[in-house]
Amino acid sequence: MPKKWIPEDMFVVGRRPDIPDDAVKSAARVVQILEVFDELQRPATVIEICKRLAYPQSSTSAILRTLVSMGLLHHDPRKRTFVPTRRVALFGSWIDGDLFGRSKLRRMMDILNEQTGAIVLLATRNGRNAKYIEIVQSNCARVAERSVHLTLGTERNLTRCAAGEVILAGLSDAEIRRVVTATNAWSAPDEIRFTHTEVMERIKQVRKQGYALSLPPKGPRTGCIAMALPSSDPTQPLTLAIGGPREMIEGETRRLTSLMRSAMRVFDFDGGIESYCQARVAGL
């Protein structure tokens, strides 16, 4: 169904109930702010949210900044608007799936999980990091006993993981340089730093082969293979990834990439990383 966005000058009827006296106000305000976006179905400014909820601008701005930092809202500094990220859309998708319908993305992830037994995850960009916004844990004893349980909401730097490299591959070279520079400037003394040249060498390979491959040093550790999912919103790129024991990811790379591409075609995610990268670099 097409979205029915509510114009800013729409006359609003009705009002939300007051926050109960025994409620934690900050928590209640977060919920009501998300309800406003659900009602509007479009980006909104701080001022508009304050007017609709009769909230002080200072506290509203603080809540919005917190939600942005947690990857739940996207902020457009040019338009000064906020809009929920796909992480919000995925909340509660597991409840009454038969009644409300599982998302197409989640169904595709479930099938890949059944086919491989490995961890299947969905990541998006959150500043300088890739944030894991949906995870299907390993369900195969052969894989799980040598794998890990990945925590939902985990963030990893874009330059240090396969999902991040896929996101970087969709950026212009100038944008990638800015990310690398900022990452190195804010990294802790004991964190690994990559030069712009080192990162670009890996990104060129990702763009050429259509996927990113992350293989840790030898040992019982988890490797990862990631590919881009075309997104209608370039500010919220999506990456599909499969994680499992290093030897599995390395030894079955061709099979895993084939399964991922087949799943995207079956669920009508057209184009893959090649068209995604072309569109992003062209500024489309």
N, C-alpha and C positions, 0 to 999 in steps of 0.2 A: 504493500500500500504506500502511496506517496505521503511524504511528511506534510503535516499540516502545521506549519510554523505560525505562531501567534505574533502579529505585528506589535511594535512597541506602543502604538497609540490605541490598541484594542481596549475597549471598555470592559473592565473585569468585574464580574458579579460574584458575590460570596467572599468568604474570608476563612483563613485557616484558624483552627482553635488556638487559644493562648497556650503557651508552654506551661505545663503544670509546675506548681511551686516546688515540688520535690524532685524535679528533673534536673539533670546536669545540663545547664544552659548551652554550653559549647557543643555538646553532643547533639542536642535537640536542634540547634541551629544548622549543624552540618546536614542533618537529615532534611530539614526544610529547604535548605539551599538546593540540594539535589532534587527535591520535589519540584522546585521552581523550574529547573532545567527540563524535567520530565514534562512539565506543563507547556513550556514555551517551545520545546523541540528546536532550539536554535541557540547560537551564542548570545551572551548577555553581558552587559557592563556591570561594574560594581554599583554604580548609581541606580541602575534599573532594579537590581536585586534588592538593594536597600529600600527602595520605594515600595516594592511588592511585599516585603516582609517587615517593614518599619524597624529595621535594624540600624544601629550606629554604623557609620561608614568605616570607622577605624577597626572595629572588631570584625566586620564583614570582610574587609580587605585582608586581615590577618588569617581568617579561616580560608579564604580563597587561595592565598599564597601557600598555606600548609597543604591544601588539596593538590595544588600544582606540584609541590615538591614530592608528594607521595605518588604522583603519576595518575591521579584520579581526574584532574582537570588539565586542559591545555590552555595556555595563555597566549593570545596574539598581541604583542606589545604595540604593533602599529595601529590596530583597531581598538586596543584596550578592552578586548572582550575575553570571556572565558567560556569554555564548552567542555562537557564531560568527555573523557577518553573512552576507548573501547573496554578498558578494564571495568568501568562502571556497568557497561552493557552486559558484561559476562557475570556480574554478581547474581547469584541465585538461579543461574541457568540450570542447575541440577535439581531444583525443586519442581515437582509436578511436571517433569519433562514431557509426559504423554499429553498433558492438558495444554500447556503453553508452547510446546515444541522446543526441541533442542536446537541451538544455533547450527547453521550449516558448518561453521568452522569447527565446533565441538564434535559434530558427527564425523567429520573428516579425521579429526585427531583420534577419535575412538577407533576408527577403522585401521589407521596406521599403527596404533598401539596393539591391536589384535594381530596385525600382520607381522609385526616385528618383535613384540614383547618388550620393547624398549620404552624409555621415557619419551613422550611427545610433548613439546611445549610451544607456546605462542609468545612472542616477544614484541615489544614496541619500544620506541625511543622515549627516554625521559632525561632530557638534558644531555650530559656527556655519557649517559649509561643506557644499556639495554635492560628493560624491565620485563620479567617473566610474568605475564598477566593471566595465563591459563596453562595448566599442567595436567597431563594424564600420566600417572606414575607407572613404572614398570610393572607388568602383570605376569611375567614369565619367570619361573624359578631359575631357568638357565641364565637369564640376564640379571634378574633382580638380586640374586645372591652375590653378584660381583658388581652391582650397581649401587646407586645411592637414592635416597628419598630427597627430591628437590623441593625446597620451600617456595610456595607461591609468594610472589612479590619480590623475590630475589633480584638484585640489580648487579650488573657487571659492566665494567667500563667498555665502551664501544670498541676500543683498540685491543681488548684482551679476551674476546670471546667470538665464537663463530657467528652467533646471532648479531653481534655488534658489527662485525665486518660486513655482513650482508646489508645492514642499515647504512653503513658508510659507503658501500658500493653504489647506493642510490643518490649520493650527494655529489655536488660538483667538487672538483679538486681543491678549489679555494675553500669551500666549506670544510673539507676534510682537514686541511692545514690548520684551520682555526680550532677544530676539535682537538687535534693532536697537541697544539700549542697550549690550549687551556688544560688539557689532561696532564701534561707534564708539569705545568705550573702549580697545579693543585694536588699532585701526587705526594704521598708520604715518602719520607727519605728511603724507606726499605722497599717501596714498590718499584716494579720494573717499568722503565721508560723506553718507549720506542721513538725513533726519529721519524720525521715526516717521510723520508725516503724508504725506511723499512716498512712503514704502514702502507705506502703507495704500492710497493712491490706486491704485497699481499692482496690489496684491493684490485690491482690489475688482474691478478690470477682469478679472483672471485668473479670479476666481470667477464672474463674469458670462458671459464668453465661453468658458470651459472650457479655455483654454490660455494659455501665456505666450509672448510674442514678444520676442526680444532682437535689436535692429538697431543695429550700431555706426555711428559717423559715416561719412559718404560715403567710399568708397575700396574697395580690394581686400581687404576683411576679411570674416570669417565671421560670419554671423548664425545664430540658433538659434530653433527653435520647440519647445516642450515641453508634454507632457500627463502627467497622473497615471495610474499603473497602480494599481488597487485592491490593497491589501495586507492579508493576514490578520493581520499584526503591525504595529500602529500605531507601534511604536518604530523600525521599519525601512521608512519610506515609499519607494516606487519611482517614478522619473520616467523616461518615455521621451522622447527628444529627437532631432530631426533638425537637423544643421548643414550649412551650405553658404554659397556666396557671398551677400553681402547682397542683391543684386538678385534672386537666385533665391528666397530665403526671403520677401522682401517681395512679390515679384510672384506667387508661387505659394502664398501662405498658405492659401487656401481649399482648393486641391487637396491640399496636404500634410496639413492637419488631417483632411480626408476620408479620405485613405489611412491615417492613423494610427488613426482611429476604426474603419475597416473591418477593419484588421488585429487590433485588440483584440477585435472581435466574432468574427472567424474563429477566433481562438485562445482564445475563451471568457474574456476578461478583461472581465467585465461592469461596467457602471456608469459608468466614466470618472471624471473629476475631480469632477463634480457630486455624485454619491453619496459619493465619497471625502471631499470637504470636509465634507459634512453629517455623516458619521459621525465624523470627527475632531473637529469643533467640538462635537458632542454628547457626546464623550468615550467613544464606543463602541469 
